[in-house]
Amino acid sequence: MSFFAEVNDNNIVERVVVVEDGRDAAWCNKFFGNGTWVETSEDGSIRKNYAGAGHTYDSVNDVFYEPKPYPSWSLDAETYRWTPPVAHPSNGISVSWSEDKQAWLAD
């Protein structure tokens, strides 16, 4: 199976469709309607990350990435994943990010 994301004029993914192997963007245009169709992969081997509705397609770097979760987080230029300003603790305690305190707080 292959996966294609339909990207709008603002480079936001509208939907992702599953098609038979061997299909391409031109086939998606014909079957689903004219639009911008960009291939993606579940394992991130195509365009760094699997596309999902609401994700951004960066056509310059040819990658997909999720919406920014918090204003203080930055986009890692290698993985195209959002990273917090403070590393997530690895002590096994369940935590959530507090944007106000700029810290991980125990749940």
C-alpha positions as CSV (number, residue, x, y, z in Angstrom):
1,M,0.0,0.0,0.0
2,S,1.0,3.6,-0.6
3,F,-0.1,6.8,1.2
4,F,-0.7,10.2,-0.3
5,A,-1.4,13.5,1.5
6,E,-3.6,16.1,-0.1
7,V,-2.0,19.5,0.7
8,N,-3.9,22.8,0.4
9,D,-2.6,26.2,-0.8
10,N,-1.2,26.9,2.7
11,N,0.8,23.7,2.7
12,I,-1.5,22.1,5.3
13,V,-2.5,18.5,4.9
14,E,-6.2,18.1,4.3
15,R,-6.4,14.3,4.3
16,V,-4.3,11.2,3.7
17,V,-5.5,8.4,1.4
18,V,-4.3,4.8,1.1
19,V,-3.9,3.5,-2.5
20,E,-2.5,0.4,-4.1
21,D,1.2,0.2,-4.7
22,G,2.2,1.7,-8.1
23,R,-0.3,4.6,-7.9
24,D,1.1,8.1,-8.0
25,A,0.1,11.7,-7.5
26,A,-1.4,11.9,-11.0
27,W,-3.6,8.9,-10.3
28,C,-4.7,10.6,-7.0
29,N,-5.7,13.7,-9.0
30,K,-7.7,11.6,-11.4
31,F,-9.4,9.4,-8.8
32,F,-9.8,11.9,-5.8
33,G,-9.9,15.2,-7.6
34,N,-7.4,17.8,-8.6
35,G,-5.1,19.0,-5.8
36,T,-1.6,18.7,-4.6
37,W,-0.8,15.1,-3.7
38,V,2.4,14.3,-1.9
39,E,3.5,10.7,-1.0
40,T,4.1,9.9,2.7
41,S,5.0,6.7,4.6
42,E,4.0,5.3,7.9
43,D,7.6,4.6,9.0
44,G,8.8,8.1,8.0
45,S,11.1,6.8,5.3
46,I,9.5,9.2,2.9
47,R,9.6,12.9,3.9
48,K,10.8,12.3,7.5
49,N,7.4,11.9,9.1
50,Y,4.1,10.4,8.3
51,A,1.6,13.0,7.2
52,G,-1.7,13.5,9.0
53,A,-4.6,15.9,8.7
54,G,-3.5,19.3,10.0
55,H,0.3,18.7,9.5
56,T,2.4,21.0,7.5
57,Y,4.2,20.1,4.3
58,D,7.5,22.0,3.9
59,S,8.1,21.9,0.2
60,V,11.5,23.5,0.4
61,N,12.8,20.8,2.7
62,D,10.4,18.2,1.3
63,V,9.2,17.1,4.8
64,F,6.0,16.8,6.8
65,Y,5.7,17.9,10.4
66,E,3.0,18.1,13.1
67,P,1.4,21.4,14.3
68,K,3.5,23.2,16.9
69,P,2.3,22.0,20.3
70,Y,3.6,25.0,22.4
71,P,5.0,28.4,21.5
72,S,8.3,27.7,23.3
73,W,9.1,24.5,21.4
74,S,11.4,24.5,18.4
75,L,11.5,22.4,15.3
76,D,14.5,20.1,15.1
77,A,16.0,20.6,11.6
78,E,17.2,17.0,11.4
79,T,14.1,15.1,12.5
80,Y,11.4,17.7,11.9
81,R,9.9,17.0,15.3
82,W,9.1,19.6,17.9
83,T,11.4,19.7,20.9
84,P,10.8,21.3,24.2
85,P,13.2,23.9,25.7
86,V,13.8,21.5,28.6
87,A,14.4,17.8,27.9
88,H,11.7,15.4,28.8
89,P,12.7,13.6,32.1
90,S,13.5,9.9,31.7
91,N,12.8,8.9,35.3
92,G,9.6,7.0,34.5
93,I,7.3,9.5,36.2
94,S,4.3,10.7,34.2
95,V,4.7,14.3,33.4
96,S,3.0,17.1,31.3
97,W,4.5,20.2,29.8
98,S,3.6,23.5,31.5
99,E,4.1,26.3,29.1
100,D,3.6,28.9,31.8
101,K,6.4,27.5,34.0
102,Q,8.5,26.2,31.1
103,A,8.9,22.9,32.9
104,W,7.7,19.3,33.0
105,L,5.3,18.8,35.9
106,A,4.3,15.5,37.5
107,D,0.7,14.5,36.5
